[in-house]
Amino acid sequence: MRVIRIPGTDKKAALIDAAKEIKGGGIVAFPTETFYGLGVLYSDTEALTKLFELKRRPKDKPMPLIIGDVPSLAVIASPPDKVARKIIERFWPGPLTVLLAAKPGLPDLITGGSGKVAVRVPGRSFALDLARAVGYPLTATSANISGMPPSEGPDDVIGYFGDTITLLIDGGRAPGGKPSTIIDISRGDIALVRPGAVPYEEILKAAKP
């Protein structure tokens, strides 16, 4: 596993390097606006399979994705309805993950066979810059073994995965706090899946006519 420390390395060069690794089938750990995440390309089934194995994640559990901008939704999801658009416009970029109807052809490792895709545009962070540098959706699943505490810093990532990942972007300690809120808006209503950084009441308020 290679380690790139920021600061200490030009951020643009680090983004180019990380994006190249992801496009080449690697697994990259990086800081998000909350904790550290693990990134692979959304369409790379070999990398996705390895990621599930490393995390010991049940294969029927959907793998969350991040994108660099709202137009990138078209690659992975059906067009959002009016309510979904209002919520997205209000809370993205930010720690809100939404479940939308998946575009046909997405790997089952992404949807968990549910027909839904979990996605967000992350808040200001290396994760957001990386999603934009890659130009395609990528995973941002928490850098931990499933069921264990999330990684707050690079030492946590190394403790979980050692040399089994390709690249670690060491951005120091992540902000921590609450994880992203997850809501399901794939069927028109707004269902809370996991409470988190964005209060559910604020989401409901934003969705009102």
Order of alpha helices (4+ residues) and beta strands (2+ residues): beta-alpha-beta-beta-alpha-beta-alpha-beta-alpha-beta-alpha-beta-beta-alpha-beta-beta-beta-alpha
